[in-house]
Amino acid sequence: MAFAVRNLSVLSYANGFTLWHYKAGKDPLATVAADDYFADASDMLTAGDLLMLSTADGARIVAVALADLQTVTTAPLA
């Protein structure tokens, strides 16, 4: 399964920061957390946003490290 914008939801927004939730369906965590999985949403995401990922094999919160034209890089929270 590939990224589906309908599964990306805003949970909270304030001062240019957005907390997102993404329900990945059958996609595994490693696939969803990989760079450019969210490339189709690059115009919606901003560096510093947080994504809560719910996947077939677990969950994780990642930060958007880079969101540029058709490029989205995420990083795990330290």
TAQUI-V565313 format. One record per residue. N is the residue number from 1. RES is the residue in one small letter. SS is DSSP state (helix for helix, strand for strand, loop for the rest). PHI is phi as a letter, one per 40 degrees, with the letter a starting at -180 (* if undefined). PSI is psi as a letter, one per 20 degrees, with the letter a starting at -180 (none if undefined). Layout:
n | res | ss | phi | psi
N | RES | SS | PHI | PSI
N | RES | SS | PHI | PSI
This chain:
n | res | ss | phi | psi
1 | m | loop | * | q
2 | a | loop | b | r
3 | f | loop | d | p
4 | a | loop | b | o
5 | v | helix | d | h
6 | r | helix | c | i
7 | n | helix | c | j
8 | l | strand | b | p
9 | s | strand | b | q
10 | v | strand | c | p
11 | l | strand | c | h
12 | s | strand | a | q
13 | y | strand | a | p
14 | a | strand | a | p
15 | n | loop | f | k
16 | g | loop | g | j
17 | f | strand | b | p
18 | t | strand | b | p
19 | l | strand | b | p
20 | w | strand | b | q
21 | h | strand | b | p
22 | y | strand | b | p
23 | k | strand | c | o
24 | a | loop | c | i
25 | g | loop | g | c
26 | k | loop | c | i
27 | d | loop | c | p
28 | p | loop | c | r
29 | l | helix | d | g
30 | a | helix | c | h
31 | t | helix | c | g
32 | v | helix | c | h
33 | a | loop | c | i
34 | a | loop | c | q
35 | d | loop | d | q
36 | d | loop | g | j
37 | y | loop | d | h
38 | f | loop | c | k
39 | a | helix | d | h
40 | d | helix | c | i
41 | a | helix | b | j
42 | s | loop | c | h
43 | d | loop | c | i
44 | m | loop | b | h
45 | l | loop | c | q
46 | t | loop | b | q
47 | a | loop | d | p
48 | g | loop | h | i
49 | d | loop | c | q
50 | l | strand | b | p
51 | l | strand | b | p
52 | m | strand | c | o
53 | l | strand | b | p
54 | s | strand | b | o
55 | t | strand | b | r
56 | a | loop | c | h
57 | d | loop | b | j
58 | g | strand | i | a
59 | a | strand | a | q
60 | r | strand | a | q
61 | i | strand | b | p
62 | v | strand | b | q
63 | a | strand | b | q
64 | v | strand | c | o
65 | a | strand | c | h
66 | l | strand | a | p
67 | a | strand | b | o
68 | d | strand | b | a
69 | l | loop | d | o
70 | q | loop | f | k
71 | t | strand | b | p
72 | v | strand | b | p
73 | t | strand | b | p
74 | t | strand | b | q
75 | a | strand | a | p
76 | p | strand | c | q
77 | l | loop | c | p
78 | a | loop | c | none
